[in-house]
Amino acid sequence: MTEDLWQRGCERLAAELPEQQFNTWIRPLQAAAVADSASGVVASLLVPNRFKLDWIRNQYGGRIEAVLSELAGKPVRLEINLAPRDGAVRAAPLSTPASHVVAANDGSIAFKPRVAASEPLLVPVNGANHSPSPSAAAVSRHRLNLGLTFSNLVPGRANQMARTAALHVAGAPGQMYNPLFIYGGVGLGKTHLMNAVGNALLSDRPDARVLYLHAEQFITDVVKNYQRKTFDELKAKYHSLDLLLIDDVQFFAGKERTQEEFFNAFEALLAKKAHIIMTSDTYPKGLVDIDERLTSRFDAGLTVAIEPPELEMRVAILMKKAEAEGTPMPEDVAFFVAKNVRANVRELEGALRKILAYSRFSQKDISIALARDALKDLLSIQNRQIGVENIQKTVADFYKIKIADMYSKKRPASIARPRQIAMYLAKEMTQKSLPEIGELFGGRDHTTVLHAVRKISAERQKNPELNQQLHVLEQTLKG
């Protein structure tokens, strides 16, 4: 019988899924119809907005279909539709997306790409050929940049955990990962992610009280209200929010009154189950001149890093942004640029603008030769600055050892560790081969270099302090 199929499916899903996930995503679903058709059983569900449609389809669609098919004893096709606001139901049949988010049994979430590792990353842009340029996008009364959304954020390994957590917060604010603390270097997409959460929440709940601001704006508000003795106004503004998005909290360093007011706002928002997302250039325990009461609370939810984008992600970013500008970039050119511009998305955008301008002014098609000419200043500076010798000197200075220790046979941890880090950076930031790097480190075998690269790379993923040190060294070397 199909009449009670959805009810029986819900009972099965309630037993299989963590309670919080079931109550957040499955229980609110409306079953519009479960009916036999010429092609089999079709189950139609209603969701209130496009964001939840995509989330439920990507995360739970396959499991729902499997459960219903098992209970029905025959294949069930799932359709997820937007609930009507104007009398019309818009269908969105289940289809295999480019990527999806999966839930583990313990309630944690992880990003799982559908494409093979060798395939380029595909990024949907609201079903259109072009995405709005964030720089040209409107800013809402919530101070959100309306052009910064999940649909035009290029996903990849560098941002997968932060992106997945942000998606979860957007769909179920005030529940898990509160506060969400995102850290990383400049130009990696932290601000984009925060704005995407705010925009997604407002598409679901237009009346939600959302505010995005830079930490300096909060400091300004505190100073202004302190001078006017109007702290009730400050509390009314910040303590009543549903979602607070605050950029670069490291700017609170040394500002005791600001920290006190932010602590008060922080406590008030968490008490009412409002959500807080913060960004910083370092992880919470790495913040200096900030009260331990605050840093411990920053670290109490979920702390995630955004890394510099990997090669495939940089290629995808360049090609997508070039297409958005109306001038598609050949893949070989995108690979050439991506191999030479490694720091962050902002630098990639700058390189792309130079190439597009050079192409228009010279009236030549985009090619590797044209890109090399357009970026010759950047490439010459990069090649001049980042050499193995410069890496050795920078790392030695950072860890307070002698440059000679980089070539010596000494093996105490205080020397061997910085030497391995320098080898790792040499492999990541220069075009040198492993044997060439080994030769520059006192004639060491290439297997020694390979061991160091793998060791530091693996530890970087697990050790926030090492990750931050590497960020600092990379930014120093890139000038």
Secondary structure, DSSP 8 states (H G I E B T S, - for coil): --TTHHHHHHHHHHHHS-HHHIIIIITT-EEEEEEEETTEEEEEEEESSHHHHHHHHHHHHHHHHHHHHHHHTS-EEEEEEE--SSS--EEEE----SEEEEE-TTS-EEEEESS-TTS------TTSS----GGGS-B-TT--BTT--GGGS---GGGHHHHHHHHHHHHSTTTSSSSEEEE-STTSSHHHHHHHHHHHHHHH-TT--EEEEEHHHHHHHHHHHHHHT-HHHHHHHHTT-SEEEEE-GGGGTT-HHHHHHHHHHHHHHHHTT-EEEEEESS-GGG--SS-HHHHHHHTTSEEEE-----HHHHHHHHHHHHHHTT----HHHHHHHHHH--S-HHHHHHHHHHHHHHHHHHT----HHHHHHHTHHHHHHHHHH--HHHHHHHHHHHHT--GGGGTS----HHHHHHHHHHHHHHHHHS---HHHHHHHTTS--HHHHHHHHHHHHHHHHH-HHHHHHHHHHHHHHT-
